[in-house]
Amino acid sequence: MIAMRTRLFLIGTMGPWLLAAVSSVAAAARITATLPADGAENVCPDTLLRITFDEALALGTHGTISIYSAEGGLADAIDLSQSVRGAQARTLGGATFTNYPVIISGKQATVYPHLGVLQYGREYGIEISPEVFVGVTNGAAWKFRTKAAGPAADAAKLTVAADGSGDFCTVQGAVDWAPAGNTAPRRIFIRNGVYEEIVYVTNKAHLTFAGEDRKKTVIEYANNEEFNDRGQRRNGRRQTIGIDADDFALRNLTVRNTTRKGGSQAEALRIDGRRCVAEGVDLYSFQDTLKLSGEVFVNNCYIEGDVDFIWGYGTCYFTNCEIKCLSPRGYVTQVRNDQDHFGDVFVDCRLTKAPGAADAVLSRIEAERFPDSQVAWINCRMDDHIGAQGWQITPGTNSPATLRFWEYHSTDLTGTNLVDVSRRLPPSRQLTPEEAARMRDAHHVFGDWTPAE
């Protein structure tokens, strides 16, 4: 191993060595670039390893990606023979998730080192055995040096940049840097780019994720129930971003769960915390797009899905949001609050549809399991995909009389024509103007918290 490491750190610059290393590949695939580049300085310790080839390629089923420290031997290793259907265990925020150690997209391969293994102020060498990539018969190797030190312990703003120009290269890297039990407000500014990662926050309050551009700052991953959540409690591992913390804010970015349609429950965002905010965020998935528990204020967001795509156990207030059904017989919400709290209140929102969407349901619930479910739609504009009955109740031995399915002054998308609510399903009801005015007040909904818009 020492001889291998010595050879690794004696190799020349990126250009001549890598060209020599791949020159004998019979026109299969040739490495054209790496990130970090060979010899790079000031690299984030949470860096991903990106390798660009001149042709599309496939990942092998065995072979090893090794990271060596010039000061201390083997720092990390990814053995593809240990993968199950291409995935391996990975620790995120102190919890174990299933992740892909290598993701190939066209001509680029992205390698995910284990988080926390690279340290500040160290030189590292990468060696990839030839079997890792199909059709590349020569291995790849290069080296880089990490930043001398991280942000100051009291830093109130951190920057994440996929190209390595920030304090961190991944969102999870910035989250992991914040101390456990954090109580100081910290803003994690995320520069434009696509961050293909699962992000998990626990026991770290007062964090804000703020994107550079709502459309160009994208966090995405193909996570879902089958991939990560079997046997887990309360659906806590199947999201793209999962928050188990209070006083969290998410602003000005896109969150996408790239699980295919019909590929199991797959939240883009899950929040379990008090006094949390999502503002100016685009959320994409199919089933269970947005799960909210605790207290969450949602303002000026775009949310799309097809089955129960807004759901949870919390008290949530939505305002000025667009909520789009993607499929026929879509279920917009399934809300599971208890009798002592409001559920989800929608004010001045727009319910839109994809082509072909029809007979959608504002909310559905199993009255036997959740007899106190509460959903209110107040001054919302609705396209014609919302079915005449509006609501769906799965009956049981309990009376549905305690359900609070409310609506007030629903109009078409123009905002001028009232929706015909004469066929709405009992026991849903239309609110009086006085009742609607109270429900428009976020402080009335939350009780002891008034979010600042």
Secondary structure, DSSP 8 states (H G I E B T S, - for coil): -HHHHHHHHH---HHHHHHHHHTTS-SS--EEEEES-TTEEEE-TT--EEEEESS--EE-SS-EEEEEETTTEEEEEEEGGG-BTTBEEEEETTEEEEE-SEEEETTEEEE---TT-S-TT-EEEEEE-GGGEET--S-EEEEEEE-S----TT-SEEEE-TTS-SSBSSHHHHHHHS-TTB-S-EEEEE-SEEEES-EEEESB-SEEEEES-TTTEEEEE---IIIIITT-STT-SSSSEEEESSS-EEEEEEEEE---TTS----SEEEEEEEEEEEEEEEE-SBS-EEEEEEEEEES-EEEESBS-EEESSEEEEES-EEEE-STT-EEEEE---TTS--EEEES-EEEE-TT--SBEEEEEETTT-TT-EEEEES-EE-TTB-SS-EEEE--SS-GGG-EEEEE--B-TTSSSB---TT--TT-EE--HHHHHHHT-HHHHHSS-----
